[in-house]
Amino acid sequence: MRLINLLCGWWTVVVFAFLYIPIVLLVVYSFNTSKLNINFEGFTLDWYREMWGNDQIRRALANSVKVAAWTTVFAVALGTTGAWLLYRYQYRFKRLWETLLFIPMAIPEIIMGVSLLILFSAVGPSLNAALDALLGVPDAPRFGLGFLTVIISHVTFCFPFVLVAVQARLADVDPSLEEAAMDLGATPLQAFFKVMVPYMMPAIISGALMSFTLSMDEVLVTYFVNGPESKTLPLEIYDHVKKGVNPMLNAVSTVFIVVTAIVVVVAERLRRWNR
């Protein structure tokens, strides 16, 4: 057993080294003066200054934050509402509905991206024709690939994470809390917002942080459903990588890693608070 424990320990070290050494090297080389990224020749912050001075990077970052913010809002609303309805009421085929809600968490992203692209392509012409007939003006809004389709796609795979977090929180709730609030004169709506929402808040915040992180990091689904003006930062990085290795991308990735690490730490703290 001592030998087995030793081998398992070393295997764990190898796995963690395989996962994190590339990330450490990426962070270190983001401060490298060399453009080739072969040898570390000296310390510099030029790549970070170039990153903040790049209009394409700034525009893509603004798009990512905008998409992630709206995605978080809608994912939290849908996930919290869905978790509450599944907890509060009984439905026929309830297990089936729960399984269908969890499918976006497990389905391969490329399949989701292609299926959403087909859906938007099929619905777009009919929706545009309906808008033209309803508004009757030549400059009526048009439905096409852009911010709206990206946000809808991100909400599709983000809100189940909020739902799972809130469901886990509601699994331990005492049903008498809501009943006691109504016995003391609260309406069902007041009991929900003044008793249940504060109780669910740690899970809601944790799910919101997870949704924001997933949306900021998404590449495959966004690649299929984005438009010319809605390119996000991961897609911008992908386009730069195809042209060749650019040390500025190391700086962009380092900032991404730091922000993601902060969000994960906060989410973990909230998860423990949720327990």
N, C-alpha and C positions, 0 to 999 in steps of 0.2 A: 504493500500500500504506500510506503514511503517513496518507492521508485515511481509508482503511478502518479502520486501527487507532485513529485518533482517534474515529471514529463509534462503533466497537464499545466503546471505553472510556467514552464518554459514555452510551451505551445501558446499559452495566453500572451506571453511577452512578444512572441514572434507575430501573432495576429495584430496586436496593438501597434507594434512597430510598422508592420505593413500598411496599416490604416493611417497612421499619424505622421510618419517620417515624410511622406510627400507634402503634407500640409505644412509641416515645419520648414521644409526646404522652400516652399512657395513663399512663405512669410519672410524668410531670410533673404531670398533673392529679390524681393520687392525693394530692398535697400541697396541693391548691387549697382555699381556704376557701369558695369558692362552691359551692352545691348544684346550680347549673344547668350547670356545666362548659362555659360559653360563653366566659368570659374568666377569665384567671388573676388573682385578686384578692388573693391573699396565701398565705403558707406556713402549713401546719398539719399536725399528726399526728392530728387528731381522727378521721379516717376509719379509721386503723389501730387506734385504741383502740376505736372502734365495732365494727370487724371482730372483734377478739378478745373483745368482750363480747357478740357475737351468738350465741345458743345454737344456732340453725339452722345457721349457718356452721360452728361448732365440731363439731356432730354430723355434718354432711356431710363435713368434713375427716377426722374419725375414721373414718367409713365408707370414704372413699377410701383412706386409709392401710391400713386392714385389708384391703380388697379387693386393693390393689396388692401388699401383702406376701404374701398367700397365692397370688396369681397368679404372683408372681416365683418362689416356692418350687416350685410345680408346673410352671411353664414351664421352669425350669432343669432340673428332674428329667427331664421328658419330652424337652426339646430335646437335652440332653447324652446321654441314653440313645439317642435316635433317631440322632443323629450318629455315635455310637460303633458302633451296630449296622450302619448303612449303610457305615461305613468298614471294619469288621472282617469282615463276612460278605458273601457274594454271594447275591443273590436273583433269582428269575425276575421279569422286568418291573421291574427295579430302577429304571430311569429313570422308569417310570410312577409308582411309589410316590413318588419324589422330587418329581415334578411335582405330585402330589396333596397332598403336604405343604406345598408352596409356594403353593398356591391361596389359603389364608386371608390371605396377605400382599397379594394383588392384587385379591381380590374386593371390590366396593363394600361399604362398611360397612352401608348401609341394607339391602342384600340379605342380608347375614349376620345382621343383627339380626332381620329378619322371619322368616328361615328358622329361627333358633334359638328364637324365640317360638313358632312353629308346632310345632317339635319338643317343647319343654317342655309345651305345651298338650296335645299328643297323648300324651305319655308319662306326664304327671302323674296322671291318674285311674287308670291301670293300676298305677302304682307305689304309689299310696296304697291301692288295694285289696289289693295284695300285702302291704304293711306291716300293714294291719288283720288279714289272715288269718294272717300270721306271728306277730305279737305278741299278737293277741287281746285288746287292751285299748282302752278308749274314747279314751284320751288318747295314742294312738300318734303318733309324729312324722308330719308331713304334708309332702309335697313340693309346693312352689309357688314362685312368683316371689319371689325374695329374694336373700340373700347368696350362697347356693349357686349359683343360676342365673347371677348376675353373674360370680362367680369362674370358673365353667365357660366362660362366653362369652369372658371376657378371656383365659383360658389358650388358647382355641382360636386366637386370632389373635396371641398373644404368643410361644408356644413355637417357631414357625418361625424367628423372629429369633434365638433362642438356637441353634437347630439350624444355621442358616447360619453363625453366628460360629464355632461349634465345628468345623463341617466345614472351614471355611477354615483353622483352626489344624491340624487333622488332616491336611490335604493336604500339609503340609510335614514331617510327622513321619517319622522314620527307623524302619522296622519292626524294625530290629535292637535298638532300645532295649528293647522288651518281651521279645524273645527273650533278650537278655543278662541281664535281670533273672531270668528263669526258669532260665537256665543257672547263675546264682549261687545258686539254691535257693529262689527265690520261687515261690509258687503263682500260678496265673493271676489270682486275686482280689487277691493282694498286689501283683503286677506292675501291675495296673490302678490300684489306689488309691495306690501309692507312686511310680509312674513316670508313668503316663499322666494321671492327674488333675492332679498339679502342672503337667504340661506344658500341659494344656488350661485351667488356671485363669484366665489372662488373658482368654481368649475367654468362659469361663463368667461371669466377673464383668462383662465388657462386655455380654453378652447379658442378664444379670440387671438391670443398670442400664437397658438399653433397655426391657425388659419392664415394669419399675416405672414408667418415664416414660410409656409408652404406656397402661398401665392407669390411671394418675392422670389422664390427659388425655382418656380416651375418653368420648364423649357419645352418639353415635348407637346403638351396640350396647347400651349401658347403658340408654338410654331405653326400649328394647323389652322388656328382660328384668329390670328392677329391680322390687322390691316396695315397700310403704309404709315399711318400716323400713330399707331399703338404698339410700336416695337418696345419691348421691355428690356431691362438691363441684361438678364441672362441671354436673350437673343442677340443683343449687341455684342456681348463678350464672345458668343459663339461665332458671329460673323468676323470678328477680329482674329480669332484663333485660326480660322480657315485661311486667312491671308498670310499667316506666319506668326512666330512667337514674338510677342511684344511685351517688354518688361512692365509697361504700364498696366497690363492685365494682371500682373502679380499684385500690384498695389490695389487695384479694384477688388480682386479676390480676397486680399487681406482685410480690407474694410468690410467686405461681406461676411467673412469668417468671424470677425470681432463682433459685429452686430448680431449675427446669428447666435453666437455663444452667449451674448448677454440675454437675448430673448429666451434661449433654452434654460439658462440659469433661473431667470425670473419665473418661467413656466414651471420648472421643477419646484421652486419654493412655493408657488401657489398650489401645486399638486399636493405637497406635503401639508400645507395649510388646509387643503380640501379634505385630507384624511382626518 
